[in-house]
Amino acid sequence: MSSAGKLKLPSVSIRKSKDLPRQSTAPQAAAGDNAWASTPVPRAETTALGSIQGGIASAKDFGPVRPEKPAVRLRRLAGVAVWALVLVLAGVATAIVGLFRVFGDSPAWFTPAFISCGVIGMLLAMMAFASLRFRGVPWMFMAASTITLLAAFVMLRVAA
């Protein structure tokens, strides 16, 4: 093989660098025109509008303040999961009975209403899992999903 066909890679060594700052330390040098500098630039506040603008500008120097995301409580996750399991088991039983009604004798309104009721119930249950970090929201979604299951029970009874 010729030397033109060989791939030449530079050698890399892994060692500690003395020039890079650590993650826990802030950079020490701050420029005067840097808006994100650790020390704010003093501003002249001569008028009322200037003092308002100076306050807004100094608030920008510290960066946006974002609240911490609340953690998902495992007790809440377990409760929603158990409720969803009960809904799934009841929904499967309802779907089997509904399937016989769809292929058998049923009114014309039954098939689209029954299917849309099931799809909406599943979407509500999925939204409950997506909103677990909020306190009461998953329970409201699960209650709404339960109402759609009860509506499917009623539709099975009425379509008989």
Secondary structure as UniProt FT lines:
FT   TURN            3..4
FT   TURN            23..24
FT   TURN            32..33
FT   TURN            35..36
FT   HELIX           48..60
FT   TURN            61..62
FT   HELIX           74..103
FT   TURN            108..109
FT   HELIX           110..130
FT   TURN            131..133
FT   HELIX           137..158
//
